Amino acid sequence: MSPANAVGVIVLVYWGYVVAKLIRARRKSAWRAVAIPRQPLERAMWILWLPLVILWISLPFVAGNQSPERHPWLGIPESLSTTPALAVRWVAVLAALASFLVSLACWRYMGSCWRMAVDDNMTTLLTSGPFRRVRHPIYALSMMLMLSTVLAAPSRLLFIVAAAHLTLLVLKAVNEERFLRLTHGHEYDEYARSTGRFLPRLLG
């Protein structure tokens, strides 16, 4: 198995797990609260996100089986098939796997507080566990998974998908913070001052 196919499997399992969580939420009659955006901004982002996720899942498999000469936007350059480049790409696969496994731990920690969209029922402010140092650990891990995918299956089109995905994640994080600040006021301000958005805040 090539690094591109290996990372493709990880991404496929990642999003398969997300879909499974949504199905479980639907069975518990919590579908709208968990999955469906109510804000126009988030609905617009979701319209863009759906094709990006489909491309994110499919492009690693496509890149691993396409000739870069015939399909320069889909294939992986031959220069990245050397032993040093392959070693870097396999390290990226391991980073992708770590991102998924830590995401599982974050999802389990969140329990019923997990949402894919801003919701008026987001009344619990999580500030411990994986949220103790980082305000958006799951988004940070999603960024790491995407960057790992790009390194493991570096096609031109995937670079564009990655840039769009990272941009949307930043916009979504900012939008959620705006909502949480309105909901929790001073408590959230204090929490935000002691944490980083995607990375732990540096001491001093």
N, C-alpha and C positions, 0 to 999 in steps of 0.2 A: 504493500500500500504506500502511495506517495504522501508527502506532507499535505498536499492540497486535498486529497481525498480524506485523510485522517481528520483535518480540521473541519472539513465539510460535515463529517459524521458528528463531531462535537457540536457544531452550530445547529445541525438538524435536531439533535437530542435536546439541546437547550430550548429551542423554540417549541419543540414537541411538549416539553415539560410545562412551558407557559400555557400552551393551549389546553393541556390537561387540567391545569389550575383553573382556567376559565370555565371548563366544562363542569368541574366540581362546584364552582361558585354558582353556576346555573342550576345545578341540581338542588342547591341549598336556597334557591330563590333570591340569590344575591347578585344575579347577573348584571343588572343595571348599575347597582352601586359599585361593583368591582371593575366592570369592563367598559361600559359605554360612556364616553365623554359627554359632559353636559355643556362645557364651555365651548363657544364657537372656535376659539383659538386652538383648543386641543382636538376638536373634530377635524379642523383643517390639517393639523399635524398628522393625525391618524391617516388621513387620505394619502398623504405623502409617504407615511411610514410603511403601509402595507406592501406596496411594490418594492420598497427598499429591503424589507425583510425577506420577501420572496427571492430577490436577487442575491441577498446575503447568503441564503441557504443554498442556492443553485450554482452560483458562480465558482466556488471552490471546486466542485465536481467538474464543471465545464472546463475550468482552467487546467485541471489535471489531465484532461483528455483531448486538448486542442493543440494544434501546431501553431506556435507563435508566428511562423512565416505566413501561414494561410489566414490566421485570425489574430492579428497583432493586438486587438483590443481585448481578446478573451484568453489567449494563451499566455503561458509563462515564458519569459525570455530564456533562451538557451544558456545564457551566462549564469543563470541562477540554478543550474543543474550541476555545478561543480561540487566537489566534496565540501569545501568550506561553506558554500552557500546552502547546501542541503543541511549541514549541521545547524546553521542558524534557523532554518525553516523548521527543523524538528524541535528545536528549543521553543519556537513560537507555538508549535502544537502543544507542548507541555504547558506553556503559559495559558493557552486557551482552555485546556483541561482544568487547570487550577482555577481559572476564572469561573468556570461552570460550577465546580465543586463548592467554592466559597459562596457563589450565588445561591446554591441550594441551602447552605447554612443560613444565609440572610433571609431567604423566603420563609424558612421554618421558624426563624426567630420572630418574624413579623406576624405569622399566623393569620388571624382574621383581619389584621390591619392592612394587609397587602391590597394595593389598588394599582390599576393600570392607568387610571385617570383621576384628575382632581375631583373630589366628591365632598358634598356638604357634611357627610358623616365622618370625615377625617378629623375626629375630635381628640384622638390620642396622639400626643407628641412623643415619638420614640427618641430617647436621648441616651440610651444605654446599649450595651452589646456592640454590634457592628456600627451603630449610630453614635457611639461615644466620641469618636474623633472626626468622623466624616458625615456630612448631612445627607449625602446621596450615595451610599456604598454600592447599591445595586446598579445605578447608572455608571458609577466608576468602573465596576466590573464589566459592564456591557461595553464600555469604551475599550477596556483591556482586551476583551474577547474580540472585538472588531479589529483592533490594531494587530492582534495576534493572527487573525485570519488573513489580513493583508500581507503580513510577513511570510506566512506559510503558503499562500496562494496569490502571489503578487501579479495580478493582471491589471491592465490600465482601467478597465471598467470598474473593478472592485475598489480601486483608489477613489473613484468618483462616488461610489456608493458609501464608502467609509466617511468621506468628507461630509456628505449630506446627513448621514446617521449621527455623526458627532455633533454637527450643528443643531440638529433637532433635539438631541439629548440636552445640550446646554440651554436651549430655549425652554424645554420642558422643565428642567430643574429651576430655572429662574421663575417660571410661571407658578410652580408649586410653592416656592419660597414666598412669593407675593401672597398667595392664598393663606399659607400657614402663618405668615406675619399678621395678616388681618384677623385670623382666627385666634391665635394665641398671644398676640401682642408682645408685651415686655418679656414674657417667658421665652418666646422664640428669638427675640433680639439677643438675649443673654446667651442662649444656646448657639446662635450663629456667630457670636463674637469669639467663642471658644473652639469652634470647629472649622474645618475647611469644607468647601463645596464637594470636591471630588478627591482631594488628598488631605491628609492631616495637616493642620496649621503648624507651621514651623515655630518652635519655641523662640521667644525673644524677637 
